[in-house]
């Protein structure tokens, strides 16, 4: 178990982490998301012991590893950190890299199981430079799990991979973590990675935790514009126009209660109609993307992103009726 209490960090008088409180339970997979510069990687490095906090306390398995009086060296923290660049030893074979850690035993059948799950059993005699980026990533993750860490820390684990490879590796990484019952804290800027991996999602904004919860609930019920926009395009419509909505948040920027509506949540009349719920607006731009139209609609001076399928023939400057589906 990981416990962080009132943790703060600054660089040259700039506050990077501001009073972080976080607990990760045994076997839990938690992802931290946020914009660049929000403090994600710094938090991971402090947990690993690679950087010092300004103040606060860190406990690993009920043992204090950081506070005002205590600092346990990184190699004694029972953490395993997967870097963005994999950090494999180029002069060692894949097998030697995996079994390098002091707790990794060649007789341990669980490691062989992990090797098979990761699909790297044919690579064991190769050197890292003879492996692709996706293969090196799987090797690095298996090596990190092989030392039986108290917690696995992963910094942007799939950031250097193309879309197709990312998709398949998400499944493999999740299976590796679940099969090995590994507690993991994963930093990523890719919200799709976070949705796939997580038992729980943490949103960082300017060094503070602004929301946390089950990933799909955070997606459906963001508590700020910042959180909503992490998941892609979003419309923010004042609650006074959508009084039937059960989901809204108060914006601290202008003290207005907003409803977050995704472009794909709108229904355009002609496909589905309901006169009582309709908005009416003018299509300011429209383009075909796959099987859908993506439009910007001027609704009483509010520009709204709307997505609908191609069954309707929609053109620029056309007046349309549309309404949000609030039953989600």
MARBANU-542117 format. One record per residue: residue number from 1; x, y, z of N, C-alpha, C, O in turn. Coordinates in steps of 0.1 Angstrom, whole numbers, m for minus. Last residue first. Example, Ala and Ser with C-alpha at 12.3 -4.5 7.8 and 13.67 -1.06 7.14 Angstrom:
REC,gugu,nc1,nc2,nc3,cac1,cac2,cac3,cc1,cc2,cc3,oc1,oc2,oc3
REC,2,128,m22,71,137,m11,71,129,0,79,134,11,80
REC,1,132,m57,78,123,m45,78,132,m33,78,142,m33,85
REM end
This chain:
REC,gugu,nc1,nc2,nc3,cac1,cac2,cac3,cc1,cc2,cc3,oc1,oc2,oc3
REC,328,m277,97,m197,m264,90,m197,m259,89,m183,m248,84,m181
REC,327,m298,114,m210,m300,101,m203,m287,93,m204,m286,83,m211
REC,326,m297,136,m225,m292,138,m212,m293,125,m204,m290,124,m192
REC,325,m289,144,m256,m294,133,m249,m288,133,m235,m277,130,m233
REC,324,m297,177,m269,m287,167,m262,m295,156,m256,m306,158,m250
REC,323,m309,183,m303,m311,184,m288,m301,174,m281,m297,164,m288
REC,322,m318,203,m331,m310,193,m325,m312,194,m310,m317,204,m305
REC,321,m325,215,m363,m330,214,m349,m322,202,m343,m321,191,m350
REC,320,m308,238,m385,m312,225,m381,m317,226,m367,m315,235,m359
REC,319,m302,256,m415,m308,257,m401,m312,243,m397,m320,236,m405
REC,318,m271,257,m432,m284,251,m431,m289,253,m416,m281,253,m407
REC,317,m245,265,m435,m255,276,m434,m270,270,m434,m279,278,m434
REC,316,m235,235,m450,m231,247,m443,m243,258,m445,m249,258,m456
REC,315,m257,206,m448,m248,216,m455,m245,228,m446,m253,231,m437
REC,314,m266,172,m446,m264,185,m439,m254,194,m446,m243,189,m450
REC,313,m286,147,m448,m278,155,m457,m277,169,m452,m287,177,m453
REC,312,m284,119,m426,m289,132,m429,m280,140,m439,m268,140,m437
REC,311,m267,98,m425,m280,95,m430,m287,109,m434,m295,109,m443
REC,310,m242,101,m412,m244,106,m426,m257,104,m432,m259,107,m444
REC,309,m246,111,m377,m243,102,m388,m246,108,m402,m253,118,m403
REC,308,m231,138,m359,m243,129,m362,m239,121,m374,m229,124,m381
REC,307,m220,161,m335,m216,150,m343,m229,141,m346,m236,138,m337
REC,306,m213,194,m328,m223,184,m329,m218,173,m338,m212,176,m349
REC,305,m202,221,m308,m198,210,m316,m208,199,m316,m212,194,m305
REC,304,m216,254,m308,m217,240,m303,m211,230,m313,m215,230,m324
REC,303,m215,286,m298,m210,277,m309,m209,263,m303,m201,261,m293
REC,302,m240,308,m291,m232,298,m285,m228,288,m296,m237,282,m302
REC,301,m258,324,m305,m245,329,m302,m236,320,m294,m224,324,m292
REC,300,m280,306,m308,m281,318,m300,m268,324,m296,m267,329,m284
REC,299,m259,284,m320,m271,283,m312,m272,295,m303,m267,296,m292
REC,298,m242,273,m346,m244,286,m339,m258,285,m333,m268,286,m340
REC,297,m223,244,m348,m236,250,m349,m237,262,m340,m234,262,m328
REC,296,m201,225,m365,m202,236,m355,m215,243,m358,m217,248,m369
REC,295,m199,190,m370,m204,203,m373,m202,212,m361,m200,208,m350
REC,294,m192,161,m386,m188,169,m375,m191,183,m378,m186,189,m388
REC,293,m209,132,m397,m207,146,m399,m202,152,m385,m207,149,m375
REC,292,m195,99,m400,m202,109,m393,m200,123,m399,m190,125,m406
REC,291,m180,78,m408,m194,77,m411,m202,88,m405,m214,87,m404
REC,290,m152,98,m414,m157,85,m414,m172,84,m417,m176,88,m428
REC,289,m164,129,m415,m153,122,m408,m157,107,m406,m166,105,m397
REC,288,m172,157,m433,m174,143,m431,m162,137,m425,m151,139,m430
REC,287,m181,189,m418,m172,180,m426,m175,166,m423,m179,162,m412
REC,286,m192,222,m415,m195,208,m415,m185,200,m423,m180,205,m434
REC,285,m201,253,m399,m191,245,m406,m195,230,m405,m201,226,m395
REC,284,m224,263,m390,m214,273,m395,m203,265,m402,m196,271,m411
REC,283,m258,259,m391,m245,251,m393,m235,261,m398,m236,266,m410
REC,282,m278,274,m367,m273,274,m381,m259,268,m381,m250,270,m373
REC,281,m304,260,m346,m292,267,m349,m288,266,m363,m294,259,m371
REC,280,m324,251,m319,m324,254,m333,m312,263,m336,m310,273,m328
REC,279,m332,223,m298,m325,236,m300,m326,239,m315,m329,230,m323
REC,278,m359,204,m284,m351,209,m295,m344,223,m293,m350,232,m287
REC,277,m376,192,m267,m362,193,m263,m353,200,m273,m341,202,m270
REC,276,m401,191,m278,m400,197,m265,m385,200,m261,m382,208,m252
REC,275,m399,176,m302,m401,191,m302,m398,198,m289,m394,210,m289
REC,274,m378,153,m311,m386,156,m299,m387,171,m298,m378,178,m293
REC,273,m366,128,m333,m372,141,m330,m379,142,m317,m386,133,m313
REC,272,m339,116,m351,m348,114,m339,m353,127,m336,m346,137,m335
REC,271,m335,125,m377,m331,112,m373,m339,107,m361,m345,96,m361
REC,270,m350,147,m375,m350,141,m388,m345,126,m386,m349,117,m393
REC,269,m327,164,m353,m341,160,m358,m341,156,m372,m333,162,m381
REC,268,m299,149,m339,m304,159,m349,m317,155,m354,m319,143,m358
REC,267,m285,147,m307,m294,140,m317,m300,151,m326,m305,162,m321
REC,266,m254,146,m290,m265,154,m296,m272,145,m307,m266,137,m314
REC,265,m233,132,m281,m245,131,m274,m257,138,m280,m268,137,m275
REC,264,m210,138,m296,m218,126,m300,m231,124,m292,m238,115,m295
REC,263,m200,161,m282,m206,162,m296,m214,150,m300,m225,152,m307
REC,262,m210,161,m247,m201,157,m258,m208,158,m272,m220,157,m273
REC,261,m216,185,m224,m223,177,m234,m212,174,m245,m207,183,m251
REC,260,m218,195,m191,m209,191,m201,m216,181,m211,m221,171,m207
REC,259,m234,223,m178,m236,209,m181,m226,206,m193,m225,213,m202
REC,258,m225,247,m152,m225,242,m166,m228,227,m166,m226,219,m157
REC,257,m230,275,m134,m232,261,m134,m234,256,m148,m242,261,m155
REC,256,m205,300,m129,m217,296,m136,m218,281,m135,m208,274,m137
REC,255,m182,314,m121,m193,311,m111,m206,307,m117,m217,311,m112
REC,254,m161,316,m137,m172,326,m139,m184,324,m130,m194,331,m130
REC,253,m142,298,m127,m138,309,m135,m148,320,m136,m145,332,m135
REC,252,m154,277,m114,m148,287,m106,m143,299,m114,m140,309,m108
REC,251,m184,262,m124,m171,267,m128,m166,278,m119,m173,288,m117
REC,250,m200,235,m111,m199,250,m109,m185,254,m114,m175,249,m108
REC,249,m216,211,m131,m206,215,m122,m205,230,m122,m209,237,m131
REC,248,m240,183,m135,m235,197,m138,m224,200,m128,m222,193,m119
REC,247,m265,161,m142,m251,162,m140,m246,177,m144,m248,181,m156
REC,246,m291,160,m148,m287,156,m134,m273,157,m132,m268,154,m121
REC,245,m311,183,m166,m298,175,m165,m296,172,m150,m298,180,m141
REC,244,m332,199,m169,m335,185,m166,m322,177,m164,m323,165,m160
REC,243,m323,224,m176,m327,222,m162,m330,208,m159,m330,204,m147
REC,242,m306,237,m196,m308,223,m195,m312,219,m181,m305,211,m174
REC,241,m302,264,m193,m308,259,m206,m311,245,m206,m319,240,m215
REC,240,m290,266,m169,m303,273,m170,m310,269,m183,m322,270,m184
REC,239,m264,256,m172,m275,247,m166,m289,253,m168,m299,246,m169
REC,238,m247,264,m202,m252,268,m188,m264,260,m184,m273,257,m192
REC,237,m226,240,m216,m238,247,m217,m244,251,m204,m245,243,m195
REC,236,m199,232,m232,m202,236,m218,m214,246,m219,m213,257,m223
REC,235,m188,204,m250,m195,216,m250,m199,219,m236,m203,210,m228
REC,234,m157,189,m259,m168,190,m250,m175,204,m251,m168,214,m254
REC,233,m132,166,m271,m141,178,m273,m153,177,m264,m158,167,m261
REC,232,m114,148,m245,m117,152,m259,m126,164,m259,m128,171,m249
REC,231,m107,144,m219,m114,133,m226,m117,136,m240,m124,128,m247
REC,230,m99,168,m209,m89,157,m210,m94,146,m218,m86,138,m224
REC,229,m122,183,m207,m114,185,m219,m103,174,m220,m97,172,m231
REC,228,m130,177,m180,m138,174,m192,m130,173,m205,m131,164,m213
REC,227,m111,190,m164,m112,175,m164,m120,171,m177,m116,161,m183
REC,226,m115,217,m171,m102,211,m173,m103,196,m174,m97,189,m182
REC,225,m141,222,m163,m138,222,m177,m125,215,m180,m123,208,m190
REC,224,m151,199,m137,m145,211,m142,m143,210,m157,m143,199,m162
REC,223,m160,174,m130,m163,185,m120,m157,199,m125,m157,208,m117
REC,222,m176,151,m151,m165,159,m148,m169,170,m139,m180,175,m140
REC,221,m191,125,m155,m194,135,m146,m182,144,m142,m179,144,m130
REC,220,m181,107,m173,m195,111,m174,m198,123,m166,m207,131,m169
REC,219,m154,104,m165,m157,108,m179,m171,114,m180,m174,124,m186
REC,218,m157,95,m139,m151,108,m141,m154,114,m155,m156,125,m157
REC,217,m169,71,m145,m177,81,m138,m171,95,m139,m178,105,m140
REC,216,m148,58,m158,m160,61,m165,m169,71,m159,m176,79,m165
REC,215,m129,55,m136,m126,63,m149,m139,67,m156,m140,78,m160
REC,214,m137,63,m103,m138,53,m113,m137,60,m127,m145,70,m129
REC,213,m117,92,m91,m129,83,m91,m127,72,m102,m117,71,m108
REC,212,m110,127,m87,m106,113,m87,m119,104,m86,m129,108,m81
REC,211,m98,160,m92,m109,150,m93,m103,136,m92,m92,134,m97
REC,210,m76,175,m86,m89,182,m88,m101,173,m89,m112,177,m88
REC,209,m47,177,m69,m57,167,m74,m71,175,m74,m76,179,m64
REC,208,m23,201,m82,m33,197,m72,m42,186,m78,m45,186,m90
REC,207,m6,209,m102,0,203,m90,m10,199,m79,m6,195,m68
REC,206,m22,218,m123,m13,227,m116,m9,222,m102,m9,230,m92
REC,205,m41,190,m118,m41,203,m125,m33,213,m117,m36,216,m105
REC,204,m47,156,m122,m39,166,m116,m40,179,m125,m40,178,m137
REC,203,m69,131,m114,m67,142,m123,m59,152,m116,m63,158,m106
REC,202,m69,96,m113,m66,108,m105,m63,119,m115,m55,117,m125
REC,201,m90,67,m113,m84,78,m121,m81,90,m112,m91,94,m105
REC,200,m89,32,m108,m92,46,m103,m84,56,m110,m72,53,m114
REC,199,m83,11,m122,m94,9,m113,m98,23,m108,m110,25,m105
REC,198,m72,15,m156,m74,20,m142,m85,13,m135,m96,10,m141
REC,197,m65,10,m183,m58,4,m172,m65,5,m159,m64,m5,m151
REC,196,m84,24,m200,m82,9,m201,m75,3,m189,m80,m8,m185
REC,195,m82,50,m192,m95,44,m192,m94,28,m192,m101,21,m186
REC,194,m55,55,m197,m60,56,m184,m73,48,m182,m76,41,m173
REC,193,m53,52,m225,m45,44,m216,m52,43,m202,m53,32,m196
REC,192,m70,74,m231,m74,60,m235,m66,50,m227,m72,40,m223
REC,191,m56,96,m223,m67,93,m216,m72,79,m219,m79,72,m211
REC,190,m23,101,m220,m32,95,m229,m44,89,m222,m43,80,m214
REC,189,m4,108,m203,m12,119,m208,m23,114,m218,m31,122,m223
REC,188,2,90,m172,0,91,m186,m7,104,m190,m15,109,m183
REC,187,14,70,m147,13,84,m152,12,83,m167,19,76,m173
REC,186,3,46,m124,7,49,m138,4,63,m142,m7,68,m140
REC,185,9,24,m100,6,38,m102,12,42,m115,24,42,m117
REC,184,m1,m8,m89,6,0,m99,0,14,m98,m12,17,m96
REC,183,4,m40,m75,m1,m27,m72,7,m17,m82,19,m17,m83
REC,182,m1,m71,m91,8,m60,m89,1,m47,m86,m9,m43,m93
REC,181,m9,m96,m98,m15,m90,m86,m6,m78,m81,m4,m76,m69
REC,180,m3,m108,m121,8,m108,m111,3,m101,m98,11,m101,m88
REC,179,m27,m105,m135,m22,m118,m133,m11,m118,m122,m11,m128,m114
REC,178,m28,m76,m136,m38,m84,m129,m33,m98,m126,m35,m102,m114
REC,177,m5,m70,m151,m7,m64,m138,m17,m72,m130,m15,m75,m118
REC,176,m9,m84,m175,3,m86,m167,1,m81,m153,5,m88,m143
REC,175,m33,m72,m184,m33,m86,m180,m21,m90,m172,m22,m97,m162
REC,174,m24,m47,m190,m34,m49,m180,m34,m63,m175,m35,m66,m163
REC,173,m5,m53,m210,m1,m47,m198,m11,m49,m186,m7,m52,m175
REC,172,m22,m63,m230,m12,m71,m224,m7,m66,m211,m6,m73,m201
REC,171,m39,m41,m236,m45,m54,m231,m34,m63,m224,m37,m69,m214
REC,170,m20,m23,m245,m29,m20,m233,m34,m33,m227,m34,m34,m215
REC,169,m10,m35,m268,m2,m35,m256,m10,m31,m243,m7,m36,m232
REC,168,m30,m30,m287,m27,m44,m283,m19,m45,m269,m21,m53,m261
REC,167,m29,m2,m288,m41,m9,m285,m39,m23,m280,m45,m27,m270
REC,166,m2,4,m296,m7,8,m282,m20,0,m278,m21,m4,m267
REC,165,m2,m6,m321,6,m13,m311,1,m9,m297,1,m17,m288
REC,164,m19,13,m333,m22,m1,m334,m15,m9,m323,m21,m17,m316
REC,163,m5,38,m328,m19,35,m323,m22,21,m323,m27,16,m313
REC,162,30,34,m318,19,39,m327,6,33,m322,5,25,m313
REC,161,47,46,m288,42,36,m297,31,41,m306,24,50,m302
REC,160,56,61,m267,64,61,m279,59,51,m289,67,48,m299
REC,159,40,58,m244,40,71,m251,47,70,m265,44,79,m273
REC,158,33,38,m226,30,35,m240,32,48,m249,27,48,m260
REC,157,39,48,m200,44,35,m205,43,32,m220,50,24,m225
REC,156,44,72,m184,41,72,m198,45,59,m205,53,59,m214
REC,155,59,55,m159,59,69,m164,56,69,m179,65,65,m187
REC,154,49,36,m133,50,36,m147,49,50,m152,38,56,m151
REC,153,57,16,m105,55,30,m110,58,31,m125,69,27,m129
REC,152,45,m8,m85,51,m6,m98,47,8,m102,35,12,m103
REC,151,52,m17,m51,44,m9,m61,52,m7,m73,64,m4,m73
REC,150,68,m37,m42,56,m34,m34,47,m25,m42,35,m26,m41
REC,149,78,m60,m69,78,m47,m62,66,m45,m53,56,m51,m56
REC,148,92,m84,m80,81,m84,m70,81,m71,m62,82,m71,m50
REC,147,108,m84,m102,115,m81,m89,105,m81,m77,108,m78,m66
REC,146,90,m86,m123,98,m97,m119,105,m96,m106,107,m106,m99
REC,145,81,m61,m130,72,m69,m122,80,m81,m116,77,m86,m105
REC,144,103,m52,m145,99,m45,m133,90,m53,m124,90,m52,m112
REC,143,104,m71,m166,115,m69,m157,111,m62,m144,115,m66,m133
REC,142,79,m65,m179,81,m78,m172,93,m77,m162,92,m83,m151
REC,141,85,m39,m188,74,m41,m178,76,m54,m171,74,m55,m159
REC,140,106,m43,m205,108,m34,m194,98,m37,m183,101,m36,m171
REC,139,94,m60,m224,105,m65,m217,107,m57,m204,109,m62,m193
REC,138,75,m42,m235,70,m54,m228,81,m60,m219,79,m64,m208
REC,137,93,m24,m247,84,m19,m236,79,m31,m228,78,m30,m216
REC,136,106,m39,m266,113,m34,m255,104,m29,m243,108,m31,m232
REC,135,84,m44,m283,90,m55,m276,98,m50,m264,98,m56,m253
REC,134,79,m18,m292,69,m25,m285,74,m36,m277,70,m39,m266
REC,133,104,m13,m306,100,m5,m294,89,m12,m286,90,m11,m274
REC,132,120,m45,m312,113,m33,m316,109,m25,m304,111,m30,m292
REC,131,154,m57,m307,140,m57,m304,133,m44,m309,139,m34,m308
REC,130,181,m54,m308,175,m63,m318,160,m64,m316,154,m72,m324
REC,129,187,m39,m286,187,m32,m299,182,m40,m310,179,m35,m321
REC,128,186,m59,m265,176,m49,m266,175,m42,m280,165,m40,m285
REC,127,195,m91,m278,198,m79,m271,188,m68,m274,181,m69,m284
REC,126,180,m125,m274,184,m113,m281,188,m102,m272,186,m102,m260
REC,125,171,m145,m259,185,m145,m262,190,m133,m270,202,m132,m273
REC,124,143,m140,m257,151,m140,m245,166,m140,m248,174,m134,m240
REC,123,123,m139,m275,133,m128,m276,144,m130,m265,153,m121,m265
REC,122,103,m157,m273,112,m159,m284,123,m149,m284,132,m150,m293
REC,121,88,m146,m252,95,m159,m249,105,m162,m261,115,m169,m258
REC,120,71,m125,m252,85,m122,m255,94,m135,m253,106,m133,m252
REC,119,44,m123,m244,47,m127,m258,62,m124,m262,65,m121,m273
REC,118,33,m118,m220,38,m106,m227,43,m110,m242,45,m101,m250
REC,117,28,m144,m212,17,m134,m214,21,m122,m222,13,m118,m231
REC,116,54,m154,m210,45,m159,m220,33,m150,m223,29,m148,m234
REC,115,64,m138,m189,71,m138,m202,62,m143,m213,61,m137,m224
REC,114,47,m147,m169,47,m133,m174,53,m131,m187,48,m124,m196
REC,113,56,m173,m166,42,m170,m170,41,m156,m176,34,m154,m186
REC,112,81,m169,m157,79,m175,m170,65,m173,m175,63,m171,m187
REC,111,75,m158,m133,81,m150,m142,80,m156,m156,78,m148,m166
REC,110,63,m180,m120,55,m169,m123,61,m159,m133,54,m153,m141
REC,109,84,m198,m115,75,m201,m127,66,m189,m130,62,m188,m142
REC,108,115,m192,m106,102,m187,m103,93,m189,m116,95,m182,m126
REC,107,141,m198,m111,132,m209,m108,118,m205,m106,109,m213,m105
REC,106,153,m174,m112,151,m181,m125,142,m193,m123,136,m197,m132
REC,105,140,m146,m95,146,m160,m94,143,m167,m107,131,m168,m111
REC,104,144,m114,m84,140,m122,m96,147,m135,m96,159,m136,m98
REC,103,154,m99,m65,143,m107,m61,138,m116,m73,128,m123,m71
REC,102,174,m84,m77,178,m94,m66,167,m103,m62,169,m114,m57
REC,101,172,m83,m113,169,m78,m99,171,m89,m89,171,m101,m92
REC,100,177,m97,m137,188,m89,m131,185,m85,m117,194,m85,m108
REC,99,160,m110,m154,164,m117,m142,175,m109,m134,182,m115,m126
REC,98,157,m93,m176,146,m96,m168,150,m102,m155,143,m99,m144
REC,97,184,m91,m187,177,m79,m182,165,m83,m172,164,m77,m162
REC,96,187,m118,m194,195,m112,m184,190,m99,m178,190,m97,m166
REC,95,168,m119,m215,167,m128,m204,175,m122,m192,170,m122,m180
REC,94,179,m101,m233,166,m98,m228,164,m107,m215,159,m101,m205
REC,93,214,m96,m225,203,m101,m233,190,m98,m226,189,m94,m215
REC,92,233,m65,m220,227,m77,m215,216,m83,m224,209,m75,m231
REC,91,240,m41,m230,250,m52,m231,245,m65,m225,252,m75,m225
REC,90,219,m23,m225,222,m28,m239,232,m39,m240,232,m46,m250
REC,89,194,m26,m202,209,m26,m203,213,m31,m217,210,m43,m220
REC,88,166,m3,m206,172,m17,m206,187,m16,m208,192,m6,m214
REC,87,150,20,m204,162,18,m195,167,4,m194,170,m1,m184
REC,86,125,30,m214,126,16,m211,138,13,m202,137,4,m193
REC,85,119,57,m216,128,52,m226,132,37,m223,142,32,m228
REC,84,101,61,m195,96,63,m209,106,57,m219,101,52,m229
REC,83,106,36,m169,108,49,m176,103,49,m190,100,39,m196
REC,82,92,21,m143,94,19,m157,95,33,m163,85,40,m163
REC,81,104,12,m111,100,23,m120,102,20,m134,114,17,m138
REC,80,94,m3,m82,100,m5,m95,94,5,m104,82,7,m106
REC,79,102,m3,m47,95,3,m59,102,m2,m71,114,m5,m71
REC,78,116,m8,m24,107,m19,m29,97,m13,m39,86,m17,m40
REC,77,134,10,m14,120,13,m12,110,2,m17,98,4,m15
REC,76,161,8,m18,156,1,m6,141,4,m4,135,0,6
REC,75,168,23,m39,170,9,m40,164,1,m29,163,m11,m29
REC,74,164,50,m29,155,44,m39,156,29,m40,146,22,m41
REC,73,167,53,7,172,54,m7,163,46,m16,156,37,m13
REC,72,145,71,28,150,58,24,155,59,10,148,64,1
REC,71,146,96,51,147,94,36,153,80,34,165,77,38
REC,70,131,115,77,134,102,71,136,103,56,128,109,49
REC,69,121,138,87,133,133,94,138,120,87,148,115,91
REC,68,100,146,72,110,156,76,122,151,82,133,157,81
REC,67,98,117,51,92,128,58,103,138,63,114,137,57
REC,66,97,87,34,100,101,33,92,109,43,80,107,44
REC,65,90,62,42,102,63,34,106,78,31,117,80,27
REC,64,75,44,67,78,57,62,91,57,54,101,53,59
REC,63,55,16,60,68,21,65,71,34,59,69,37,47
REC,62,32,6,50,31,10,63,45,14,69,47,16,81
REC,61,39,3,23,36,m9,31,38,m5,46,44,m13,53
REC,60,52,34,24,51,22,15,50,10,24,59,7,32
REC,59,45,68,27,45,55,34,44,44,23,35,45,15
REC,58,56,101,29,53,90,20,55,77,28,65,75,35
REC,57,47,135,36,51,122,41,47,111,31,36,112,25
REC,56,60,170,34,50,159,33,56,145,37,67,144,41
REC,55,79,193,14,73,188,27,63,177,24,60,174,12
REC,54,93,191,m9,96,202,0,90,199,14,96,202,24
REC,53,108,159,m18,97,168,m16,101,180,m8,111,180,m1
REC,52,134,149,m40,130,152,m26,118,161,m26,118,171,m34
REC,51,137,122,m63,137,136,m60,131,137,m46,125,129,m40
REC,50,138,95,m63,147,101,m72,147,117,m70,156,123,m75
REC,49,119,80,m49,131,85,m41,141,91,m50,152,94,m46
REC,48,95,73,m59,106,64,m62,118,68,m54,128,60,m53
REC,47,80,96,m53,77,83,m46,88,73,m48,91,66,m38
REC,46,93,114,m70,94,116,m55,91,103,m48,97,99,m38
REC,45,85,105,m94,100,105,m91,102,107,m76,111,101,m70
REC,44,58,109,m94,63,95,m95,77,95,m91,81,85,m84
REC,43,57,137,m93,51,129,m82,57,115,m82,60,110,m72
REC,42,68,143,m118,75,147,m105,70,139,m94,78,135,m85
REC,41,48,135,m135,61,127,m135,69,131,m122,76,122,m116
REC,40,27,154,m128,25,139,m128,39,132,m126,40,124,m117
REC,39,25,181,m130,32,175,m118,32,160,m118,37,154,m108
REC,38,16,195,m152,7,194,m140,14,187,m128,8,188,m117
REC,37,31,195,m175,34,205,m165,25,204,m152,27,213,m144
REC,36,5,185,m197,20,187,m194,22,198,m184,16,209,m185
REC,35,m25,177,m179,m18,183,m189,m3,183,m186,1,181,m175
REC,34,m33,144,m166,m33,158,m165,m24,164,m177,m17,157,m183
REC,33,m36,114,m145,m37,121,m158,m36,136,m156,m39,141,m145
REC,32,m27,84,m131,m27,99,m129,m26,106,m143,m17,103,m151
REC,31,m43,54,m122,m36,62,m132,m37,77,m128,m48,81,m123
REC,30,m39,24,m104,m43,38,m104,m36,46,m114,m24,44,m116
REC,29,m49,m6,m94,m42,0,m105,m48,14,m106,m59,16,m109
REC,28,m43,m25,m64,m51,m15,m71,m42,m9,m82,m30,m7,m81
REC,27,m29,m42,m47,m35,m47,m59,m43,m38,m68,m48,m41,m78
REC,26,m34,m22,m19,m27,m33,m24,m35,m39,m36,m47,m42,m35
REC,25,m43,13,m27,m45,0,m20,m37,m11,m26,m34,m10,m38
REC,24,m30,44,m23,m32,33,m33,m32,20,m26,m23,17,m19
REC,23,m39,77,m15,m37,63,m10,m40,53,m21,m50,54,m28
REC,22,m29,110,m12,m33,99,m20,m30,86,m14,m19,84,m8
REC,21,m26,144,m13,m30,134,m4,m35,122,m13,m45,124,m20
REC,20,m6,172,m19,m11,160,m24,m14,150,m13,m5,147,m5
REC,19,2,201,m18,m6,194,m8,m13,182,m13,m26,181,m13
REC,18,11,205,m49,6,214,m39,m4,205,m30,m15,203,m33
REC,17,39,206,m70,29,198,m63,25,205,m51,33,210,m43
REC,16,52,230,m78,49,219,m88,39,210,m83,30,205,m90
REC,15,56,264,m75,50,252,m68,46,242,m79,38,245,m88
REC,14,87,280,m78,74,276,m85,69,263,m79,76,253,m78
REC,13,111,284,m65,99,292,m60,86,289,m68,76,295,m65
REC,12,126,264,m78,129,278,m80,117,287,m77,113,296,m85
REC,11,101,241,m75,113,243,m82,115,258,m84,107,265,m90
REC,10,85,222,m49,86,234,m57,100,234,m64,110,228,m59
REC,9,60,201,m35,73,202,m41,73,215,m49,64,219,m56
REC,8,42,183,m10,44,195,m18,58,195,m23,67,190,m17
REC,7,18,162,6,31,163,m2,31,175,m11,22,178,m18
REC,6,0,152,25,3,166,25,17,168,17,25,176,22
REC,5,9,119,22,2,128,31,8,142,29,20,144,32
REC,4,3,88,7,10,101,5,2,111,13,m10,112,12
REC,3,8,54,7,1,65,13,9,78,12,21,78,17
REC,2,4,22,m8,11,35,m8,2,46,m2,m10,46,m4
REC,1,8,m12,0,0,0,0,9,13,0,19,13,7
REM end
